[in-house]
């Protein structure tokens, strides 16, 4: 009996020691995200093993909204894109701050050469026809409702700052993606395809290092 009591007590103490308090997860409603790839580099053998050298970074920084039970997030017909655009005329491909693309390399996107730099990213949404936009409009560091020139998200967007407009390939999928996801797929030493995936829509755009 004494042995049984001791065993039960040890088990109870063990269960208590394994119990955890509920963790507090503090995230904004649309957490920050980043997609990154390196192009144009090479693998060299060194005394320490293989090392990747001289690659050029291509990075997208954005915010990642969630569906949270919503369906058909992009809408349909005449209302297509209106919900995600909000009060803006174009989609910021995210939430909160303006989505930005940073490239260390000269890129060819569609028929346009894009110089190294930092660009605002937008998508002009039409049913089955997305247009990818790169833009150099100045951006607000902190939202000011009285500011009417600089960007915040897609507010104050002005097409005169566009440096690139090119169509994306858009398709529907049976798989629903809960959180907006931007990434690079089908990567080769000199090429990568940008992929935007949310809800049941997937849009892609090939990019390549530009020939010098």
C-alpha positions, 0 to 999 in steps of 0.5 A: 500500500505504501509503495502504491501511494508513493507511486501515485504521488510521484506520478502526480508530481511528475504531471504537475512538473510537466504542465505548462502555463498557457503561452501568450502569443503577441502578434499583429493581426497580419504578421510580417513576412519575408521571401528571399532568394539569391541568384547568380552565385556559385558553389566553391569547394573550400577547406571548410566545405562547399561555400556559396559565393557572389549571389545577389539577394532578391527579397520581398518584405510584406505583411501576411493577413489571414482568412480567419473563416472568410472565403472568396477573399478576392470576390467576383465580377464587378466587385473583384478585388474591392475587399482586399483593396479597401479604400485604395485603387490597387492591392498592396499584396499584403496589409499594413505597410507597403510591400517592398521588393529589394534587388541587388541585381539587374532583373528582367521581368516581362520585357522590362529591365529593373535596376538594383534598388528598392521598389513598392509592389502592387497588383492591379486585380481583375478577374483572372488577370492580375497585373504586377506593378513595381513603383518608386513613389516615396513611402511614409515612415509612419501613417499620417492621414493628412499626407496626400503624396507619400504612400502608406500601404496602397493609399495615395498610390500614383501610377506616374511612379510606376516603373513596371507593369506586367501580367501575372499567370493566375490559376485556381486551386483546390487547396485553400491557403489560410495566410497570404504567402509570397515565395520564390519557386522553380529557382535556377542559378539565374531565374526564379518565379515569384508566387503569390498564394492566398485563399484558392488563388495562385499567381506567378511571375517569372524573373531572371537576371538581366544580361549585361 
